Amino acid sequence: MNILIYGLNYAPEPTGIGKYTGEMAEWLAAQGHTVEVICGLPHYPQWQVAAGYDGFRFRSETLAGVRVHRARHYIPAADRLRARTRIILETSFTWSAARFWLPRFFSRKNPDVVIAVLPPMQIGIWPLLYAWVRGVPWVLHVQDLQLDAALRLGMLPGGVLGQMLYRIETFLLSHATRVSTITEAMRQRVIEKGTQPERAWLFPNWADIEAVRPGPRENDFRKEFGIDPETVLILYAGGMGEKQGLELVLEAARLCADEPRLQFLMAGAGGARLRLERQAATMGLQNLRFVPVQPVERLAEMLAAGDIHLVVQRRDAADLVMPSKLTNILAAGRPCVATVDPGTALHDAVAGANTGLTTSPGDSAALAEAILRLARDPGQREACGHNARAYAERILDKNHILAKFEQDLSTLRKDLQWQPDES
């Protein structure tokens, strides 16, 4: 197939949506498909342009067999992330991406399918127009129900603006040839928003279970940060945004301060990091440290170093996002404590598969209690870690998940050749 992928985030971003989109494109190219990508500048999670990508407006390069076209756009600083600045970012990317979209409307050759990765919500505009003009099917892949989360968390006002944005989102969802998303709960939500059930695919995130495997606890990562063998390392590694509610980790560290064997480490970047660092300093937390985002090639080592991993999110976003960090924690065979209510995909993966403990979102005392319980029971940590790796091998295998998606794309192309979409 000839596949065009359109998304704001792309490799070499080490975490989040860019990581998964990059791995998807590279995997499809490795299977012999022709894959092109239209994307923005790598900037997440630091919210600044990655080294080597400054100083140009448009750029094309080949990465791992994928032809990548990058369009420059506005990037707000991490401490200036607001609804307004995000809208400016997304709008500037939409306009800038026209440089690579407009010639395609007049090209003699079409891709077989376009995959648009949401968020941002505006990502559906060019594929929709292209489908109308050139008749090319497109899949809207929903990694994050950004609009629902932003409204629930108060990051966007409701009222007229909220209603208008919902109408735009519903229009895009209902007019995509297919909509895919990463959990069954999110799939049901896009159906509620207007996607016909038979057009809604489940396309979960994955783990590279060959690259990320259980490793020795005592390694160079622990040595670099002075974590001795007797210390139980509580690790949060991932994005530090508003929807995670990471103040909870700081409060849990305060409640665990009397346990000298416990050390909390927060590795990552994001819009909330600076505020969290200031808050931790104000609280005088001696058992918690912040460290930078770690290189991808060090991921397995960092995960192996953690005795207990934290997966934290606010209740309002529980069924709208699936923390991408969880897949790698499971692949690394490490236990976790997740703040999540029953009935969500995250709860099923942790409590349902006995890969760790769950606590109610927002309850710092319960989080601290669960951390202490695991910290004091090496046997339970080992059992949960064993279950985590088994779950990853059974459910999260990258090759299996992407092969199923490849089959869905191939079937879509064949079906539309014989039964054109009348909508």
QUINORKA-V853069 format. One record per run of one state. SS is the DSSP state (~ for helix, > for strand, _ for the rest). FROM is the first residue (numbers start at 1). LEN is the number of residues. Records with the same first field share a line. If there is no record, write none. Layout:
BEGIN
SS=FROM-LEN + FROM-LEN
END
This chain:
BEGIN
_=1-1 + 7-9 + 31-3 + 40-18 + 64-2 + 72-6 + 81-2 + 97-1 + 106-7 + 119-2 + 135-3 + 143-3 + 153-6 + 176-2 + 182-2 + 193-4 + 203-4 + 208-12 + 225-7 + 238-4 + 245-2 + 256-6 + 268-5 + 284-4 + 292-4 + 306-2 + 312-3 + 318-7 + 332-4 + 340-5 + 353-3 + 360-4 + 376-2 + 396-1 + 419-5
>=2-5 + 34-6 + 58-6 + 66-6 + 113-6 + 138-5 + 178-4 + 200-3 + 207-1 + 232-6 + 262-6 + 288-4 + 308-4 + 336-4 + 356-4 + 397-1
~=16-15 + 78-3 + 83-14 + 98-8 + 121-14 + 146-7 + 159-17 + 184-9 + 197-3 + 220-5 + 242-3 + 247-9 + 273-11 + 296-10 + 315-3 + 325-7 + 345-8 + 364-12 + 378-18 + 398-21
END
